[in-house]
Amino acid sequence: MTTDWIFDENLEAFLGMVGCIVGRPLEDWEYALCVESVNSTNAEEGLWFEHDVNGSKRHLVLRIAKDEPGTSVFVVEIVVPEDAHELVELAILAAQSHFMKVNSTTNPR
């Protein structure tokens, strides 16, 4: 399991990278469910949004929660097969290092 944080405004772009890791784009309903559900989460209180994502390459379990109040980050926990740990770490690094904007012409949704 990998546990780390991402900027909250990078959530949709991060979900796009998760889709690439599993081998399929996330469906619109999955994006909407995740974006809406994280509003009622709190990592400190153990209130997490959890979503199983299956694709043609692999399966992962994604857990997301708001960090402590006043921050602009989400805590993410991802359970993936060993062959995908580096991909997950790269996606997290990108979501920590840059403010990403989803481009509707290149976004796989």
PLY file of the C-alpha trace (Angstrom):
ply
format ascii 1.0
element vertex 109
property float x
property float y
property float z
element edge 108
property int vertex1
property int vertex2
end_header
0.00 0.00 0.00
1.16 3.50 -0.80
-0.01 6.37 1.40
0.75 10.00 0.56
-0.95 13.29 -0.28
-1.98 15.24 -3.40
-3.19 18.81 -3.93
-7.00 18.87 -3.84
-7.24 20.75 -7.13
-5.31 17.93 -8.84
-7.86 15.27 -7.92
-9.43 14.89 -11.37
-6.06 14.79 -13.13
-4.83 12.26 -10.55
-7.88 10.09 -11.22
-7.00 10.21 -14.92
-3.55 8.87 -14.07
-5.13 6.13 -11.95
-7.09 5.10 -15.03
-3.87 4.82 -17.02
-2.32 2.67 -14.29
-5.17 0.15 -14.33
-5.50 0.16 -18.10
-8.80 1.92 -18.68
-10.14 5.45 -18.37
-12.40 6.02 -15.40
-16.05 6.46 -16.31
-17.73 9.84 -15.86
-19.83 8.43 -13.01
-16.62 7.33 -11.23
-15.14 10.83 -11.47
-18.38 12.37 -10.22
-18.73 9.87 -7.38
-15.19 10.45 -6.20
-15.26 14.25 -6.48
-18.58 14.47 -4.64
-17.80 11.83 -2.01
-14.51 13.32 -0.83
-16.38 16.35 0.50
-17.63 14.31 3.45
-14.27 12.69 4.29
-11.74 13.41 7.00
-8.51 11.42 7.32
-8.04 12.32 10.99
-11.50 10.97 11.83
-11.09 7.86 9.69
-13.77 8.92 7.20
-12.52 7.78 3.77
-13.93 7.42 0.29
-12.95 4.02 -1.12
-13.25 2.83 -4.71
-12.16 -0.41 -6.38
-10.87 0.19 -9.90
-10.52 -2.70 -12.33
-8.88 -2.38 -15.72
-7.30 -4.45 -18.45
-3.85 -4.24 -16.80
-4.57 -4.51 -13.09
-6.88 -3.85 -10.15
-6.33 -1.26 -7.44
-8.09 0.01 -4.36
-8.14 3.77 -4.01
-8.90 5.52 -0.72
-9.09 9.30 -0.47
-9.81 11.65 2.43
-9.43 15.34 3.19
-6.40 16.13 5.27
-6.71 18.23 8.41
-8.91 21.36 8.19
-7.25 24.37 6.64
-5.08 22.43 4.22
-5.63 22.09 0.48
-4.61 18.47 0.18
-6.12 15.02 0.13
-4.54 11.97 1.69
-4.52 9.04 -0.72
-4.00 5.36 0.01
-3.62 3.03 -2.93
-3.31 -0.75 -2.88
-1.83 -2.04 -6.13
0.10 -5.07 -7.31
3.88 -4.83 -6.89
4.39 -4.09 -10.60
2.49 -0.80 -10.29
4.06 0.78 -7.19
6.43 2.95 -9.20
3.57 4.12 -11.44
1.53 5.12 -8.40
4.49 6.95 -6.89
5.01 8.82 -10.17
1.33 9.83 -10.32
1.48 11.06 -6.72
4.70 12.98 -7.35
3.09 14.71 -10.33
0.01 15.60 -8.27
2.26 17.03 -5.52
4.70 18.91 -7.73
2.44 20.66 -10.22
-0.95 22.27 -10.38
-2.56 20.32 -13.18
-5.49 21.34 -15.32
-7.60 18.71 -17.02
-7.60 19.37 -20.76
-10.90 18.29 -22.27
-9.26 17.50 -25.61
-6.67 15.13 -24.14
-8.47 13.86 -21.05
-9.44 10.22 -21.61
-12.87 10.78 -20.07
0 1
1 2
2 3
3 4
4 5
5 6
6 7
7 8
8 9
9 10
10 11
11 12
12 13
13 14
14 15
15 16
16 17
17 18
18 19
19 20
20 21
21 22
22 23
23 24
24 25
25 26
26 27
27 28
28 29
29 30
30 31
31 32
32 33
33 34
34 35
35 36
36 37
37 38
38 39
39 40
40 41
41 42
42 43
43 44
44 45
45 46
46 47
47 48
48 49
49 50
50 51
51 52
52 53
53 54
54 55
55 56
56 57
57 58
58 59
59 60
60 61
61 62
62 63
63 64
64 65
65 66
66 67
67 68
68 69
69 70
70 71
71 72
72 73
73 74
74 75
75 76
76 77
77 78
78 79
79 80
80 81
81 82
82 83
83 84
84 85
85 86
86 87
87 88
88 89
89 90
90 91
91 92
92 93
93 94
94 95
95 96
96 97
97 98
98 99
99 100
100 101
101 102
102 103
103 104
104 105
105 106
106 107
107 108
